[in-house]
Amino acid sequence: MLATALAKATRGLDVISLVLPSQAGGGSPVQTLPVAPVAPPATVVPGTDPSAVNTIVTPPIEWSAIMPMVVLLVGAVLLLTVASLVRRRPKGMYMVWTVVTALVA
């Protein structure tokens, strides 16, 4: 009865045969599993190809729009680093550094 139900379920499908490790030297198939046929996708959206490795779809970046914020952030981090490493700072260093960073941005 189980064999009949399995035969009906696998009708029209490709079948994979499994062999136990003890029978790997030429044994007969022990059990068969149905495998659904794989159809290629109708349209392939960029970045969704399943055969591609490590494909990530990213939006375009307008660097000219975010560059002022990046320059200000880098300037602030550099100012914090220099201020923490230099023991004695010249007078007005923070003001000059901030103005130069703002002009670059």
C-alpha positions in Angstrom: 0.0 0.0 0.0 2.8 2.4 0.8 4.6 1.5 -2.4 1.4 2.3 -4.4 1.0 5.6 -2.6 4.6 6.5 -3.3 4.3 5.5 -6.9 1.2 7.8 -7.3 3.0 10.7 -5.5 6.1 10.4 -7.7 4.3 10.1 -11.0 5.7 12.7 -13.4 8.5 13.8 -11.1 12.2 13.0 -11.3 13.3 10.5 -8.7 16.5 10.4 -6.6 17.7 7.0 -5.4 19.3 6.6 -2.0 21.8 3.9 -1.2 22.8 3.0 2.4 26.5 3.5 3.2 26.9 -0.3 3.8 25.7 -0.9 0.3 27.7 1.8 -1.4 29.9 -0.8 -3.2 27.1 -1.7 -5.6 24.0 -2.2 -3.6 20.5 -1.7 -4.8 18.5 1.5 -4.1 16.9 1.4 -0.7 14.4 4.3 -1.0 13.4 6.8 -3.7 12.5 10.4 -3.0 10.6 12.6 -5.4 12.3 15.8 -6.7 10.2 18.6 -8.1 11.3 19.8 -11.6 13.1 23.1 -11.5 11.9 25.7 -14.0 14.0 28.7 -14.9 12.5 32.0 -13.7 10.5 33.9 -16.3 12.4 37.1 -15.7 15.5 37.6 -13.7 15.6 40.7 -11.6 19.1 42.1 -11.1 20.6 40.8 -7.9 18.2 37.9 -7.5 20.0 35.3 -9.6 20.1 32.2 -7.3 23.3 31.0 -9.0 25.2 34.2 -8.3 27.3 34.2 -5.2 27.1 37.0 -2.6 24.9 39.3 -4.7 23.4 42.2 -2.9 21.2 44.8 -4.6 22.0 48.3 -3.3 20.4 51.6 -4.2 22.6 54.2 -6.0 24.3 56.7 -3.6 24.5 60.4 -4.4 27.9 61.1 -2.9 27.7 64.8 -3.7 24.6 65.1 -1.5 26.1 63.4 1.6 29.8 64.5 1.2 29.4 67.6 3.4 28.2 65.5 6.3 30.9 63.0 5.8 33.6 65.7 5.8 32.1 67.2 9.0 32.0 63.8 10.7 35.6 63.0 9.8 36.7 66.5 10.9 35.0 66.0 14.3 36.5 62.6 14.8 40.0 63.8 13.9 39.6 66.8 16.2 38.6 64.5 19.0 41.6 62.3 18.3 44.1 65.1 18.2 42.7 66.8 21.3 43.0 63.5 23.2 46.6 62.8 22.1 48.1 66.3 22.3 49.0 67.4 25.8 49.1 71.1 25.3 47.1 72.7 22.6 47.8 76.1 20.9 45.3 78.9 21.7 42.4 78.9 19.3 43.1 75.4 17.8 39.5 74.3 18.2 38.2 77.4 16.5 40.6 77.2 13.5 40.1 73.4 13.1 36.3 73.9 13.1 36.4 76.8 10.6 38.7 74.8 8.2 36.5 71.7 8.4 33.4 73.8 7.7 35.1 75.5 4.7 36.2 72.1 3.3 32.6 70.7 3.7 
